[in-house]
Amino acid sequence: MKHKKLKKEKANKIVIITILLGLIILCGISVYKNKFNYYSIENRVNNIKKIKVQDYNPIGWLRIQGTNIDFPIFNNSDIDVSDDIRDLGWTNKDYDDKLEYRSVFLSHNIRNVSNKPLIANKNHERFEQLPSFLYYKFASKNKYIQFTTAGKNYLFKIYSVYIAKDFDTSDKYLDEKETRKYINKAIKKSYFKYNVDVSEKDNLITLVTCTRFYGSSSKYSIVVEGRKVRKNEKISNYSVYKNKNYKKIEAILKGDV
């Protein structure tokens, strides 16, 4: 009888150990996916080939993590974006399908311009979900921008989010010294501290859309900055923290002001 009891206890221990090992393995897989497989690239090369506006092909395709922003980017010189408001984005740069020093992409925000913007509303189009990045909880979970051009899918790590007045969207050329100055300014203005190092030698991407966050003025824009994932760099989940700038808008976002 005693022998059977010991045998049963041993079997129970084996079951418990097996379950614990299984949980540890599952937890490890989850951590691995979260850290090293944080964003899955979705090929958009064929999408570019199929889309035309006013007989013009897009120069690329933009997709932003956590949003429904997943549409073509055109040259502003090819299409009349001021009169023809479509589900698309554009650049003011004479783009030649090369990811050069810095690319600025714009799109309309018609319905999500208030100082308490909706977060990832499924009915929003164009850049109307971009204001979601003003919220810390959203920004801390969504950190990658995908841009497809010239037959390749590229990823960018977000390193700055802020609201700017009279933002220059001319996409003018910046040398390395000017680029370093621009990066430092963007980081200084950001509402969050991103654990991403950015160099003047990196390829940069800037996303811009309008907002009425500070009232009826049309001079303000929401800006999201990213830098290209470097060669052999892992697509990992990196840390994001609120900084002192966030306190300036946090009360407004909560409706306390």
C-alpha positions as CSV (number, residue, x, y, z in Angstrom):
1,M,0.0,0.0,0.0
2,K,2.8,2.3,0.9
3,H,4.6,1.4,-2.3
4,K,1.5,2.3,-4.3
5,K,1.2,5.7,-2.5
6,L,4.8,6.6,-3.2
7,K,4.4,5.6,-6.8
8,K,1.3,7.8,-7.2
9,E,3.1,10.7,-5.5
10,K,6.0,10.3,-7.9
11,A,3.7,10.2,-10.9
12,N,1.9,13.4,-9.7
13,K,5.3,15.1,-9.3
14,I,6.2,14.1,-12.8
15,V,2.9,15.6,-14.1
16,I,3.4,18.8,-12.2
17,I,7.0,19.2,-13.4
18,T,5.9,18.5,-17.0
19,I,3.2,21.2,-16.8
20,L,5.7,23.7,-15.3
21,L,8.2,23.0,-18.0
22,G,5.5,23.4,-20.6
23,L,4.5,26.8,-19.1
24,I,8.1,27.9,-19.0
25,I,8.6,26.9,-22.7
26,L,5.4,28.7,-23.7
27,C,6.4,31.8,-21.7
28,G,9.9,31.7,-23.4
29,I,8.3,31.5,-26.8
30,S,6.1,34.4,-26.0
31,V,9.0,36.5,-24.8
32,Y,11.0,35.6,-27.9
33,K,8.2,36.6,-30.2
34,N,7.7,39.8,-28.4
35,K,11.4,40.7,-28.4
36,F,12.7,39.4,-31.7
37,N,9.6,39.1,-33.9
38,Y,7.8,42.2,-32.9
39,Y,6.7,43.3,-36.4
40,S,5.9,41.0,-39.4
41,I,6.6,42.5,-42.8
42,E,3.8,42.2,-45.3
43,N,4.9,42.4,-48.9
44,R,3.4,45.4,-50.7
45,V,5.4,45.2,-53.9
46,N,2.4,43.9,-56.0
47,N,0.1,46.5,-54.5
48,I,2.3,49.2,-56.0
49,K,2.0,47.6,-59.5
50,K,-1.8,47.5,-59.3
51,I,-2.5,51.1,-58.2
52,K,-2.8,54.1,-60.5
53,V,-4.2,57.6,-59.9
54,Q,-4.7,60.0,-62.8
55,D,-2.6,57.5,-64.9
56,Y,0.3,57.8,-62.4
57,N,1.9,54.9,-60.5
58,P,2.8,55.4,-56.8
59,I,6.4,55.8,-55.8
60,G,5.8,53.5,-52.8
61,W,3.5,51.9,-50.3
62,L,3.2,53.0,-46.7
63,R,2.1,50.7,-43.8
64,I,2.1,51.8,-40.1
65,Q,2.0,49.4,-37.2
66,G,-1.2,49.5,-35.1
67,T,-3.2,51.5,-37.7
68,N,-5.2,51.1,-40.9
69,I,-2.7,53.3,-42.7
70,D,-1.8,50.9,-45.5
71,F,-1.9,52.8,-48.8
72,P,0.1,54.2,-51.7
73,I,2.4,57.3,-51.7
74,F,2.5,59.5,-54.8
75,N,4.5,62.5,-56.0
76,N,2.6,65.6,-55.3
77,S,3.6,67.0,-58.7
78,D,1.7,64.1,-60.3
79,I,-1.6,64.4,-58.6
80,D,-3.8,67.3,-57.4
81,V,-4.1,66.3,-53.7
82,S,-5.6,69.7,-52.7
83,D,-8.8,69.1,-54.7
84,D,-8.9,65.3,-55.0
85,I,-9.0,63.9,-51.5
86,R,-8.4,60.2,-51.8
87,D,-7.2,57.4,-49.5
88,L,-3.6,58.1,-50.4
89,G,-0.5,59.9,-49.3
90,W,2.0,62.0,-51.1
91,T,5.5,63.6,-51.0
92,N,6.6,67.0,-52.2
93,K,10.0,65.6,-53.1
94,D,11.1,64.7,-56.6
95,Y,11.1,61.0,-55.7
96,D,13.1,58.6,-57.8
97,D,12.3,55.3,-55.9
98,K,15.4,55.6,-53.8
99,L,15.5,55.9,-50.0
100,E,17.8,58.8,-49.8
101,Y,18.7,61.0,-46.8
102,R,15.1,61.8,-45.7
103,S,11.6,61.3,-47.0
104,V,8.6,63.3,-45.9
105,F,5.2,61.7,-46.5
106,L,1.9,63.5,-46.0
107,S,-1.8,62.7,-46.0
108,H,-5.1,64.3,-45.0
109,N,-6.7,64.3,-41.6
110,I,-10.3,65.5,-41.8
111,R,-12.2,63.9,-38.9
112,N,-9.6,63.4,-36.1
113,V,-8.2,66.9,-35.5
114,S,-9.4,67.7,-32.0
115,N,-7.4,67.8,-28.8
116,K,-8.8,64.5,-27.7
117,P,-8.3,62.4,-30.9
118,L,-9.9,59.0,-31.3
119,I,-7.5,56.0,-31.1
120,A,-7.3,53.8,-34.2
121,N,-10.9,54.3,-35.1
122,K,-11.8,51.8,-37.8
123,N,-13.8,54.3,-39.8
124,H,-10.9,56.7,-40.2
125,E,-9.0,57.0,-43.4
126,R,-5.8,58.5,-44.8
127,F,-3.7,59.8,-41.9
128,E,-6.7,60.1,-39.5
129,Q,-5.3,57.4,-37.3
130,L,-1.8,59.0,-37.0
131,P,-2.9,61.1,-33.9
132,S,-3.2,57.8,-32.1
133,F,0.6,58.2,-31.5
134,L,-0.1,61.1,-29.2
135,Y,-1.2,58.6,-26.5
136,Y,1.5,56.9,-24.5
137,K,-0.3,53.5,-24.4
138,F,-0.6,53.4,-28.1
139,A,2.9,54.7,-28.9
140,S,4.5,52.2,-26.4
141,K,2.9,49.3,-28.4
142,N,3.4,50.4,-32.0
143,K,6.9,51.4,-33.1
144,Y,7.4,50.4,-36.7
145,I,6.8,52.0,-40.1
146,Q,7.0,49.9,-43.3
147,F,7.7,51.5,-46.6
148,T,7.8,49.5,-49.8
149,T,9.6,51.0,-52.9
150,A,11.7,49.8,-55.8
151,G,10.7,46.2,-55.2
152,K,11.8,46.1,-51.6
153,N,10.1,46.3,-48.2
154,Y,11.9,48.5,-45.7
155,L,11.2,49.0,-42.0
156,F,11.7,52.2,-39.9
157,K,11.9,52.5,-36.1
158,I,9.9,55.4,-34.7
159,Y,12.1,57.6,-32.6
160,S,10.1,60.8,-32.1
161,V,6.4,62.0,-32.0
162,Y,5.5,65.6,-31.5
163,I,3.2,68.5,-32.6
164,A,4.9,71.2,-34.6
165,K,3.9,74.7,-35.7
166,D,4.5,75.7,-39.3
167,F,6.3,72.5,-40.1
168,D,8.4,72.6,-43.2
169,T,7.2,69.9,-45.6
170,S,9.4,70.9,-48.5
171,D,11.7,67.9,-48.0
172,K,14.8,70.0,-48.9
173,Y,18.2,68.4,-48.9
174,L,20.1,68.3,-45.6
175,D,23.8,67.6,-45.3
176,E,25.1,65.5,-42.4
177,K,25.5,68.5,-40.1
178,E,22.0,69.7,-40.8
179,T,20.6,66.2,-40.5
180,R,22.2,65.8,-37.1
181,K,20.7,69.1,-36.0
182,Y,17.3,68.0,-37.4
183,I,17.5,64.7,-35.5
184,N,18.4,66.4,-32.2
185,K,15.6,68.9,-32.6
186,A,13.1,66.1,-33.3
187,I,14.2,64.1,-30.2
188,K,14.1,67.2,-28.0
189,K,10.5,68.0,-29.2
190,S,9.3,64.4,-28.8
191,Y,6.7,63.5,-26.2
192,F,8.4,60.2,-25.6
193,K,11.9,58.9,-25.0
194,Y,12.5,56.1,-27.5
195,N,15.3,53.7,-26.9
196,V,16.6,54.1,-30.5
197,D,19.9,55.6,-31.5
198,V,19.7,57.8,-34.6
199,S,22.7,58.9,-36.7
200,E,23.0,61.5,-39.4
201,K,24.0,58.6,-41.7
202,D,20.6,56.9,-41.2
203,N,17.8,57.0,-43.8
204,L,15.0,58.9,-42.2
205,I,11.2,59.1,-42.7
206,T,8.9,61.8,-41.6
207,L,5.1,61.5,-41.5
208,V,3.0,64.6,-41.2
209,T,-0.7,65.5,-41.0
210,C,-2.8,68.4,-39.8
211,T,-4.4,68.8,-36.4
212,R,-6.5,71.4,-34.4
213,F,-5.0,70.2,-31.1
214,Y,-4.5,73.7,-30.0
215,G,-7.7,75.1,-31.2
216,S,-8.9,76.4,-34.6
217,S,-5.4,77.2,-35.8
218,S,-4.4,75.3,-38.9
219,K,-0.7,76.0,-38.4
220,Y,-0.1,72.9,-36.3
221,S,0.9,69.4,-37.5
222,I,1.4,66.0,-35.9
223,V,4.8,64.6,-36.8
224,V,6.0,61.1,-36.5
225,E,9.8,60.5,-37.2
226,G,11.5,57.2,-38.0
227,R,14.9,55.9,-39.0
228,K,15.5,52.8,-41.2
229,V,16.3,49.5,-39.6
230,R,20.0,49.0,-40.1
231,K,21.6,46.0,-41.7
232,N,21.6,42.9,-39.4
233,E,19.6,44.9,-36.8
234,K,16.8,42.9,-35.1
235,I,13.1,43.8,-35.5
236,S,12.7,43.9,-31.7
237,N,10.4,45.5,-29.1
238,Y,12.3,48.5,-27.7
239,S,11.4,50.6,-24.7
240,V,9.4,53.9,-24.8
241,Y,9.0,56.3,-21.9
242,K,7.0,59.4,-21.2
243,N,9.2,62.5,-20.9
244,K,8.6,66.0,-19.5
245,N,7.1,67.1,-22.8
246,Y,4.3,64.6,-22.5
247,K,3.1,66.3,-19.3
248,K,2.2,69.4,-21.5
249,I,-0.3,67.4,-23.5
250,E,-1.3,64.6,-21.1
251,A,-3.9,66.7,-19.2
252,I,-5.4,67.9,-22.5
253,L,-5.7,64.4,-23.8
254,K,-7.4,63.3,-20.6
255,G,-9.9,66.3,-20.9
256,D,-8.6,67.9,-17.7
257,V,-8.0,71.2,-19.4
